[in-house]
Amino acid sequence: MKAILSLLAVAGLLSAGVAQADEALAKSKGCLACHAVDKKLVGPSYKDVAKKYAGDKTAEAKLVEKVKKGGSGVWGPVPMPPNAAVSDDDLHKLVKWILSQK
């Protein structure tokens, strides 16, 4: 029983570490200048994005493309600039993290 609890604790710490790492990635790429996890800034909150795309199996691909190329009209009149300098690997990490927000 103690071994199972220890494994669960380690898994929880590892997932928290991944979440912090992905938030740090968002900070390093400038995403948090316009977005926040739980409130609207210039762009929508990440929780609102996750809620909007919940259950959409194509959400990750759609959002990676939108973040890379930029876009407008979905969340209001302010356009999101393209982020073509962000690697595809980092874009996928960021989008997975965004979609995981509850």
Stockholm file with secondary structure:
# STOCKHOLM 1.0

chainA/1-102         MKAILSLLAVAGLLSAGVAQADEALAKSKGCLACHAVDKKLVGPSYKDVAKKYAGDKTAEAKLVEKVKKGGSGVWGPVPMPPNAAVSDDDLHKLVKWILSQK
#=GR chainA/1-102 SS CHHHHHHHHHHHHHHHHHHHHHHHHHHHTTGGGTCCSSSCSSSCCHHHHHHHHTTCTTHHHHHHHHHHHCBCSSSSSSCBCCCTTSCHHHHHHHHHHHHTCC
#=GC SS_cons         CHHHHHHHHHHHHHHHHHHHHHHHHHHHTTGGGTCCSSSCSSSCCHHHHHHHHTTCTTHHHHHHHHHHHCBCSSSSSSCBCCCTTSCHHHHHHHHHHHHTCC
//
